[in-house]
Amino acid sequence: MSPQQTSEEMNWPSQIAPWILKIGIPGVLCLWLVYWATTKVDRQLHSIENAVITHQTESKELKSSVDSLKYEVQLQQNRTNLILQQICVNGAALKDRSNCFR
């Protein structure tokens, strides 16, 4: 950097003063607000968007896992019910066997 640029960068209040006089304090505040909104808020929105996408992906994976587990539990429950039904039939009197199929 040249010494001239360094001195200009150090004198930024003197560069902003004419803008304040031309457009006024409300205009400067408005410009600052637009600058702030386009930089900070935009970055925050991108980070929120990335977090939502990650959450959505993890939710889909979790739902798939839960569905798979639910199917396995249902199969095991059906097998257990068949075994219990057979035990009931084998242990029940002939007239009471129909109660085992409820």
JOHU-V628446 format. One record per residue. N is the residue number from 1. PSI is psi in whole degrees, 0 to 359 (none if undefined). Layout:
BEGIN
N/PSI + N/PSI
END
This chain:
BEGIN
1/146 + 2/158 + 3/330 + 4/317 + 5/321 + 6/318 + 7/327 + 8/321 + 9/326 + 10/340 + 11/34 + 12/329 + 13/325 + 14/338 + 15/332 + 16/332 + 17/316 + 18/325 + 19/320 + 20/320 + 21/325 + 22/313 + 23/353 + 24/167 + 25/318 + 26/322 + 27/319 + 28/317 + 29/321 + 30/315 + 31/319 + 32/319 + 33/318 + 34/316 + 35/313 + 36/316 + 37/323 + 38/343 + 39/296 + 40/311 + 41/320 + 42/317 + 43/319 + 44/320 + 45/321 + 46/320 + 47/323 + 48/317 + 49/316 + 50/321 + 51/321 + 52/319 + 53/317 + 54/316 + 55/319 + 56/317 + 57/314 + 58/324 + 59/319 + 60/318 + 61/319 + 62/318 + 63/317 + 64/317 + 65/317 + 66/318 + 67/318 + 68/315 + 69/319 + 70/318 + 71/315 + 72/319 + 73/320 + 74/319 + 75/315 + 76/321 + 77/319 + 78/317 + 79/316 + 80/319 + 81/321 + 82/319 + 83/314 + 84/322 + 85/318 + 86/320 + 87/318 + 88/314 + 89/316 + 90/331 + 91/348 + 92/155 + 93/159 + 94/318 + 95/339 + 96/358 + 97/332 + 98/335 + 99/340 + 100/346 + 101/22 + 102/none
END
